[in-house]
C-alpha cells in the first residue's frame, strides 16, 4: 500500500506499507522533508510497525511522538502528517495526478444556475460519468449566496438586497454567506472523486483541496496559508472562504466531494454590509464604525486584472496536475436548468431555514 500527503505549508510525506492480520507491517516513511537526527526516520518506522491498521491519524501521531529521539527537529513534517499519509495508504487513496482533470470556464451565468451546476457536475463525478473537474465561475448578476443551514432573515436585509438588485440564493454546502458582484470575486469549484480525500478527516480535506491555490498564489508573489477550518489568509487578512458537500454515489457506492471557494478580488464593502446583517454585526464587534469602500486584497496584492489572476491560477493547476478544456454537456445543462426551476430559484428552497 502506498500513501502520500503534502503537509499544509510543508513538505510531501510518502508511506509504503503492508497490512497483515490487521496490523501495519514493513512501514517505510520517506519524503522531501527535513528531519534531525537522521535516525529519527527509523524511529518513526518502528513506531508504526505493528500498529493496528484501523488506528486513526491522531493515534498514529501519538505513537510517533512517543518514539522520537530527544531533540528531534521536524521541518516540513509533522507526526500527524505521517499519520494521515498512513491512513491514505490503508484507504488506498488516489492522488491528484491519477486523474485526467477537466476545466470548465464558461460565460456568465445566473446565480441559481451556478448552484445547480455544482450539484449536477458533482453527481456526475460520483457516478463516474465525468472526470474530476475544476469549474471557474463567471457571475451574470450580483448575489448573496447563503450556506445550506443559514437563516435567511438573520443573514440578509431584504430591502437592501432589492434596492441593489441582488438575488439571494442558497447553495447545497454549509458555511457562511458570500457577497458577490460580477468582476469583484473569483469563485471556483472542484468536483472530485471521494477517493482523492480518503484517509483525510473532514477538516484535513479542506487544507488538502486548497493546497494547489496556495501554490498558485505563491507563483504570483502572494504568501498565503490555510487557516482552519475553511479560510485562506495572507498578511492582508482573510482573502477566501471554502465550503464542501459530500455526494453519495449511485446505489450508495463511492461518491464525490464538492469543494468550492470564493476569493475577494475587489469587493464594495459598504454595499456588502448593507445587505448582509451578520456583516454589520461582525464589524460592530470589532469596534469599527464603517467599512472601507473597497476590500481588494487580490487586486492590490497582485496588481493584476482579475482575468489575468484567473488565467494564472488555471495555468498553475495545469502545470501541477494537467488540465484539459471541457464544457457543460447539453444533458448536464438541461438537468441544471430543471433544478433551477424546481429547487434553486424557489422560495421553498431559499427560505428553507427562514
Steps between C-alpha positions, in 0.01 A plus 500: 500500500620847410384831646603861445412820684636851465508665840325841472775758470753218517641211301389173342479190719500160328419174680529146366375212712325166518200402708515149641254348746359843577831670587750715311816328374811601302433870554730739317465877528667728244459844347664835426477622860789581734556297815771498765655276621518253209395205715168670578354368173578145611336573834187608312500177299538291817223695678256415222605136462237275655245775556137390448410579140186685608686746728399856415749773405506645853577159650780442252642845573501421873703183435748701294537777758568244772775337294692801370854550638547796734575820314337392177433786257238466223497753217217470251382189683263427787416180683136549404601543136668160510189355662282643223729355232466159668122531509499589130715196423269266690194658335666467157447869433568640156720797412438817296720367221299177468226686311440679172370832630249706302459877507163671458515878460191628322330840449308665786207304643224578748565442871231229520650315203842501668343332804340236278813435295697424816246235597472346152872490416597352837232233464642418156849460648354274772333287232824470301354673196715813533873535579609707798418859411625848578223749420571874505184706544404819320211686659211627289353706787584612855396257772508394859570128522393360835629182660264205508416542869493878540186692597378727221370775727808490722742537209341729242334841505233445232436870441870571442529196274204617290630856488832386360349239266665211681354151469512276807567130438586204721771246420515131596811536720521644849701798617441873489343744255690628197447845350588507131481745214618431143869578472558542873562142615669185371292189560584143406380148573684169519286191442722205593463127566470407865814286461712816468431591864492148644688479829451871569276636769231745389714788627820369337327474164454878494873561529576224250262633233613861557870422466519552123360853521752591771766397249330700225494811721863439587585496130354853487709615793230469768589311814173333602413230748212278602319624811277234663231412440425642160686825432799611294693792647792729425665780693209717379256270681245251374477498120289189437256258656423141403203269547442130430226252430536121486291326233421129523555291188238288322352226719689638800842429347811720499404859443653839437589820682398850399753757621434859398683820584423871466796738501480877553637688202342845543182511709279800580510456877245772580242338273582158645438624852168651399380168362653254748372543854766277647758721332382805694501303822855377446621851424329629815668232708835629377415857596503611138256776408523463124666279241747611239338565166678202343638171629757423233769261626557309175489808278734691729740217576538374143463828311339288227160515329255241627511313169878469524482368856255232384719414201802466729307276741388273217855483362634411844247216539580375148874499569451296816239244399409543134174658383295459183243754385143370523144621521167433664323243283153560363362232731672650805374847413144372455510331839642815662231720344234263630654524848486878475128480422413244767750586776757777488274781373211408730402677819459160663872424462637850556294547820521140620664640812284816540 
